């Protein structure tokens, strides 16, 4: 039996229908600059990343100025969250992180069909170079498995292969993470965690991103679990975003075609 471990700590056919021109645009670093086996991201390199504080902490992503995507298991019983966007250091102050925006949740909606949640913000985000939404799949992509494709993972989780930096506050990422077949439900995407690169504790709710031909990033998964109690080895599991398009449209009013 597989043991699932949740990770909270206690020109393209894909688009964001509301912001098709700016969604998923990476701020590419001029030079190479707590994902296992990854590297530290440049400041604001992935402007859709959100740091989500609830009963512990998780990662999330910006859907638009009013909504954040994260995992359902990241949400505490009180249904309250604080979200930081535009930041590199998850614990940084406004003085240290001049592009950071902090918002409280006004309501949190959780899916009944998967580990997927939407956080409604108390006040809208200011979208700019440092805070942008991620792209979404379209309905034409619902049945695409993308098995064998390479993806990118990002998060503020721990790095167990580098114990001196377990609590390092910067955002990390890893590319070339392969999607594999697995024996879970169809609304789960699995990636190979045997490549020395994987998500870990604190990365829950973060995006599994597919880089499209135009260089934009489309979110295909929400980090959900690791198998066998390990961050490296086995598989990493993600809630499939395309399985929740109806939920996103119903809750946010965003028309997804």
TAURFEN-V166402 format. One record per residue. N is the residue number from 0. RES is the residue in three letters. OMEGA is omega in radians with two decimals (999 if undefined). NEAR is the number of other C-alpha atoms within 12 Angstrom. D_LAST is the distance of its C-alpha to the last C-alpha in Angstrom with 2 decimals. Layout:
N&RES&OMEGA&NEAR&D_LAST + N&RES&OMEGA&NEAR&D_LAST
This chain:
0&UNK&3.10&7&38.41 + 1&UNK&3.07&17&35.97 + 2&UNK&-3.13&16&36.33 + 3&UNK&3.13&20&33.22 + 4&UNK&3.08&27&33.87 + 5&UNK&-2.89&34&31.50 + 6&UNK&3.05&42&31.80 + 7&UNK&3.09&38&32.04 + 8&UNK&2.99&27&35.50 + 9&UNK&999&16&38.10 + 10&UNK&-2.83&11&16.14 + 11&UNK&3.13&23&13.69 + 12&UNK&3.13&21&10.51 + 13&UNK&-3.14&35&10.13 + 14&UNK&2.89&36&9.90 + 15&UNK&-2.99&34&10.18 + 16&UNK&3.13&28&8.01 + 17&UNK&-3.10&24&11.34 + 18&UNK&-3.06&25&13.66 + 19&UNK&-3.06&27&12.49 + 20&UNK&-3.05&20&16.16 + 21&UNK&-3.08&30&17.98 + 22&UNK&3.00&41&16.00 + 23&UNK&-3.14&44&17.87 + 24&UNK&3.11&34&20.83 + 25&UNK&2.97&32&24.00 + 26&UNK&-3.00&26&27.29 + 27&UNK&3.13&20&29.27 + 28&UNK&3.11&14&32.87 + 29&UNK&3.06&10&35.77 + 30&UNK&3.09&11&37.48 + 31&UNK&-3.14&13&36.63 + 32&UNK&999&16&37.12 + 33&UNK&3.02&43&34.58 + 34&UNK&-3.12&46&32.87 + 35&UNK&3.07&41&35.45 + 36&UNK&-3.12&30&36.54 + 37&UNK&3.08&34&34.35 + 38&UNK&-3.12&25&35.41 + 39&UNK&3.11&33&35.25 + 40&UNK&2.96&35&32.38 + 41&UNK&-3.12&26&33.35 + 42&UNK&3.12&34&33.07 + 43&UNK&3.12&32&29.49 + 44&UNK&-3.14&32&28.38 + 45&UNK&-2.93&44&25.21 + 46&UNK&3.10&44&24.39 + 47&UNK&-3.10&51&21.61 + 48&UNK&3.13&54&24.22 + 49&UNK&3.03&50&25.51 + 50&UNK&-3.00&49&28.77 + 51&UNK&3.10&48&28.55 + 52&UNK&3.07&36&31.87 + 53&UNK&3.04&34&32.24 + 54&UNK&3.03&20&35.14 + 55&UNK&3.00&25&35.10 + 56&UNK&-3.11&37&32.67 + 57&UNK&3.05&49&29.38 + 58&UNK&3.08&54&26.81 + 59&UNK&3.13&52&23.32 + 60&UNK&-3.11&53&20.68 + 61&UNK&3.04&47&19.37 + 62&UNK&2.99&46&15.79 + 63&UNK&-3.05&41&16.69 + 64&UNK&-3.07&30&20.02 + 65&UNK&-2.95&32&20.08 + 66&UNK&3.07&39&18.79 + 67&UNK&3.05&52&20.06 + 68&UNK&3.02&55&18.87 + 69&UNK&-3.14&54&21.87 + 70&UNK&3.14&45&23.37 + 71&UNK&-3.08&40&24.50 + 72&UNK&3.05&38&27.98 + 73&UNK&-3.02&46&28.41 + 74&UNK&3.13&38&28.54 + 75&UNK&-3.10&25&32.07 + 76&UNK&3.14&14&33.38 + 77&UNK&3.09&13&33.74 + 78&UNK&-3.12&24&30.02 + 79&UNK&3.12&27&30.90 + 80&UNK&2.96&38&29.74 + 81&UNK&-3.04&35&30.68 + 82&UNK&3.03&42&28.32 + 83&UNK&3.07&41&29.52 + 84&UNK&3.14&50&27.38 + 85&UNK&-3.09&41&28.69 + 86&UNK&3.02&38&31.61 + 87&UNK&3.10&40&33.15 + 88&UNK&-3.04&34&35.90 + 89&UNK&3.14&37&34.60 + 90&UNK&-3.05&25&37.84 + 91&UNK&3.07&23&38.37 + 92&UNK&3.08&17&39.51 + 93&UNK&3.12&18&38.25 + 94&UNK&-3.14&12&41.31 + 95&UNK&-3.05&15&40.32 + 96&UNK&-3.04&22&36.58 + 97&UNK&-3.13&18&36.34 + 98&UNK&-3.06&27&32.54 + 99&UNK&3.00&34&31.96 + 100&UNK&-3.13&35&30.31 + 101&UNK&3.13&31&31.05 + 102&UNK&2.99&30&29.24 + 103&UNK&3.06&28&29.92 + 104&UNK&2.99&29&27.42 + 105&UNK&3.10&22&27.28 + 106&UNK&3.11&25&25.42 + 107&UNK&3.13&33&24.04 + 108&UNK&3.12&32&21.57 + 109&UNK&-3.13&29&21.88 + 110&UNK&3.07&28&19.87 + 111&UNK&-3.05&14&21.87 + 112&UNK&3.13&20&20.45 + 113&UNK&-3.10&30&21.11 + 114&UNK&-2.97&37&22.71 + 115&UNK&-3.13&41&19.98 + 116&UNK&3.06&44&20.50 + 117&UNK&3.12&44&19.24 + 118&UNK&3.04&45&22.05 + 119&UNK&-3.09&33&22.00 + 120&UNK&-3.12&33&24.40 + 121&UNK&3.07&21&27.37 + 122&UNK&-3.05&20&26.87 + 123&UNK&3.01&24&24.19 + 124&UNK&2.97&32&24.54 + 125&UNK&-3.13&23&25.64 + 126&UNK&-3.10&25&23.19 + 127&UNK&-3.13&23&25.30 + 128&UNK&-3.02&24&26.36 + 129&UNK&3.12&35&27.27 + 130&UNK&-3.12&39&24.37 + 131&UNK&3.07&42&20.81 + 132&UNK&3.03&45&17.50 + 133&UNK&3.06&47&16.29 + 134&UNK&3.13&44&13.12 + 135&UNK&2.95&51&10.60 + 136&UNK&3.01&40&9.30 + 137&UNK&-3.13&31&5.87 + 138&UNK&3.09&23&5.75 + 139&UNK&-3.06&17&7.95 + 140&UNK&-3.04&24&10.29 + 141&UNK&-3.07&23&11.13 + 142&UNK&3.13&17&14.36 + 143&UNK&-3.12&21&15.48 + 144&UNK&-3.09&28&18.61 + 145&UNK&3.10&27&19.53 + 146&UNK&-3.13&21&23.12 + 147&UNK&3.14&18&25.60 + 148&UNK&3.10&25&23.43 + 149&UNK&-3.10&24&24.88 + 150&UNK&3.11&33&23.43 + 151&UNK&3.07&39&24.72 + 152&UNK&-3.14&55&25.86 + 153&UNK&3.08&53&27.05 + 154&UNK&3.11&53&28.98 + 155&UNK&-3.07&50&32.18 + 156&UNK&-3.10&46&33.56 + 157&UNK&3.10&38&37.09 + 158&UNK&-3.01&36&38.48 + 159&UNK&3.09&26&40.90 + 160&UNK&-3.12&21&42.13 + 161&UNK&-2.97&17&43.42 + 162&UNK&3.11&12&45.16 + 163&UNK&-3.08&10&46.63 + 164&UNK&-3.13&19&43.17 + 165&UNK&-3.09&20&41.71 + 166&UNK&-3.13&22&41.14 + 167&UNK&-2.97&25&40.17 + 168&UNK&-3.05&24&37.81 + 169&UNK&3.11&34&35.87 + 170&UNK&3.11&43&32.34 + 171&UNK&3.07&42&32.40 + 172&UNK&3.04&41&30.01 + 173&UNK&3.13&31&30.27 + 174&UNK&3.11&31&28.56 + 175&UNK&3.05&25&28.64 + 176&UNK&-2.98&36&27.87 + 177&UNK&3.02&32&27.22 + 178&UNK&-3.10&36&24.76 + 179&UNK&3.01&26&26.88 + 180&UNK&3.08&22&26.87 + 181&UNK&-3.02&22&28.16 + 182&UNK&3.14&15&29.15 + 183&UNK&-3.12&23&26.92 + 184&UNK&-3.10&17&24.07 + 185&UNK&3.14&23&20.82 + 186&UNK&3.09&29&19.10 + 187&UNK&2.97&36&21.60 + 188&UNK&3.10&44&21.68 + 189&UNK&3.03&42&25.25 + 190&UNK&-3.11&49&26.88 + 191&UNK&3.12&33&30.45 + 192&UNK&3.13&32&32.74 + 193&UNK&-3.09&24&35.79 + 194&UNK&-3.09&23&35.29 + 195&UNK&3.13&27&37.04 + 196&UNK&-3.05&35&33.80 + 197&UNK&3.00&51&32.00 + 198&UNK&3.12&59&30.72 + 199&UNK&-3.02&48&33.38 + 200&UNK&-3.06&39&34.30 + 201&UNK&3.11&49&32.49 + 202&UNK&3.13&51&29.42 + 203&UNK&3.12&55&27.72 + 204&UNK&-3.12&54&24.30 + 205&UNK&-3.04&56&23.91 + 206&UNK&2.83&51&21.11 + 207&UNK&-3.01&51&21.14 + 208&UNK&3.06&47&19.75 + 209&UNK&-3.14&38&19.01 + 210&UNK&-3.06&32&20.21 + 211&UNK&-3.07&27&18.28 + 212&UNK&-3.13&13&20.20 + 213&UNK&3.10&19&19.92 + 214&UNK&3.10&20&21.46 + 215&UNK&3.13&34&18.64 + 216&UNK&3.11&45&18.19 + 217&UNK&-3.13&43&15.14 + 218&UNK&3.14&48&15.90 + 219&UNK&-3.11&49&15.77 + 220&UNK&3.05&49&18.47 + 221&UNK&-3.03&52&20.53 + 222&UNK&-3.00&54&24.24 + 223&UNK&-3.04&46&25.78 + 224&UNK&2.89&44&29.11 + 225&UNK&3.14&35&31.78 + 226&UNK&3.02&32&33.92 + 227&UNK&3.06&19&37.69 + 228&UNK&-3.09&19&38.11 + 229&UNK&3.08&28&37.84 + 230&UNK&3.11&40&35.55 + 231&UNK&-3.06&28&36.61 + 232&UNK&-3.09&21&36.93 + 233&UNK&-3.13&29&34.90 + 234&UNK&2.93&40&31.16 + 235&UNK&-3.10&49&28.85 + 236&UNK&-3.09&51&26.06 + 237&UNK&2.97&48&22.63 + 238&UNK&-3.08&41&20.12 + 239&UNK&-3.09&42&17.02 + 240&UNK&-3.11&49&14.11 + 241&UNK&3.07&37&11.50 + 242&UNK&-3.07&35&13.57 + 243&UNK&-3.14&37&13.02 + 244&UNK&3.09&38&9.32 + 245&UNK&3.14&23&10.24 + 246&UNK&3.13&25&13.30 + 247&UNK&-3.11&35&11.91 + 248&UNK&-3.12&24&9.85 + 249&UNK&-3.04&16&13.01 + 250&UNK&-3.02&25&15.43 + 251&UNK&-3.04&28&14.23 + 252&UNK&3.11&16&12.34 + 253&UNK&-3.12&22&9.68 + 254&UNK&-3.11&20&6.44 + 255&UNK&-3.08&29&3.79 + 256&UNK&999&21&0.00
